[in-house]
Amino acid sequence: MSRVLTNDGSMNMHPGPMYYNGVYHLFFQYNPFGPLFSNQIYWAHSVSHDLINWTPLDLAIAPTEPFDINSCWSGSATILPGNKPVILYTGINSDNQQVQNLAIPKNLSDPYLREWVKYTGNPVVKLPDGIQPDDFRDPTTAWLTDDGKWRIIVGSQKDKTGIAFLYQSEDFINWTKYDSPLLKVEGTGIWECPDFFPVWVDSMNGVDTSVLGPKVRHVLKVGLFDYARDYYMIGNYSPAKENYVPQSEFTLGTLRYDYGKYYASKSFFDPVKNRRILMAWVNESDSEADDIAKGWSGLHSFPRSLWLDQNQKQLIQWPIEEIELLHENEVSFEDKKLEAGSTQEIEGITASQADVKISFKLTNLEEAEELDHSVVDPQLICSAKDASTKGKFGPFGLLALASSDLTEQTAIFFRIYKSSERYVVLMCSDQSRSSTRNGLDKTTYGAFVDIDPKQEEISLRTLVDHSIVESFGGGGKTCITSRVYPTFAIGDDAHLFAFNNGTESVVISKLSAWSVKKARINIEETISCTS
Ligand code: DQQ
């Protein structure tokens, strides 16, 4: 399926995904001169009609003016009334300050919006007094409220307090900073690539960015630079009082879109299928020398739909249905027992590029181990007990990108614990044996899944795509993305297994798996203006 949107050069952050007149646009940060991040960052631009096949276009924004001469960083697209897209983006100006600039399409009748022109009066938002020059960036998509004013958030910090500065404008040119930020939290460090959008309280459909009222809650996502983690809060936004009250206080245990390598995400509303779509930057886990050798670095995650869980406590994320365009060779079976210490190869599909859904049934759960409450950081539990460490119920799950002798394997698995009167479901993604190569980041990731194994089966969906593995536990309640670089388990020598290293047997109640065909990515095509 390969999501490399850059054949050469370093890709990171994709500032502004958007839909416009039948075309999906993906803008992303790009260094055209080499595979590593640099101080000459451009906005690259790809387009798609189905969010699967992407055609690269010419670079959309280059660092050419005093207000962005030292790089064009993240920002967002907004569709103004009259169906007019605009971009707000962070420029590093000639004084090395981060300022916010406006750009608009040169020619709205070009279906691919290939050329963008910068407002000559840039920057439209200058660095606020008292904020450091490199602490003010990544303007969000704007939203319009009843008073006819647009609003955006700009990420910032002051003395390690993370800040979402709120700005208002009537004409999208003149912006004034609201006295108090939409939200700030001490001790988090800078908030990068913020995102602020409504979600329906009672529907899986997406909501356009400016919808307000009692039928929506608002999600505020902030990226913590110090941890490269995207956290999100669900809360109530009142434009009249210009404040946002999260349902629960922000801590480092706050919910994250993804507990693996998944950062600087942005969402947009897709009016074609009435959904909110999320995409993120998935960075490398290899070294800079490796990136130079391979000539590129950085991937995009597979697009996800996201919506508010019916319990209104968290978001649900799920691969967009268009992935089915790439499915072939489905294999499936039901009610297969996985004895303790056993594996079951999933054959008949290309294990290096696959989509697999599996659900597990457990019995005599009362035998489950007690959770050791002295360690409650799920990632630490997963790191301490890898896929080979026997438990009662678990580890059971999938071995992706596995060599036939299992010396290489990326294990995505669950462990079930008893904790006071309830059960706890732990999900891990164990990269410790993902490659025989050294010098890689093989950090194991982990998180709890908010499901009750007494009431429902334990489900896992995993997308495998050569060096990227995206997993969705509990129907999309908990997601973990990893980057791995197997040396043997590649191409036709990659295998996929279901496994159970627990002492209790489990039953695979259902498994469906598909080969996933290669998408058309980065293939220059002669684009006729009428297409
Ligand atoms: N990296 C970008 C910034 C953003 C950060 C610069 C996110 O716009 O804040 O490449 O990793």
Boltz pocket constraint, residues with backbone or C-beta under 6 A from the ligand:
constraints:
  - pocket:
      binder: B
      contacts: [[A, 12], [A, 13], [A, 29], [A, 41], [A, 73], [A, 74], [A, 75], [A, 90], [A, 137], [A, 138], [A, 192], [A, 193], [A, 264]]
      max_distance: 6.0
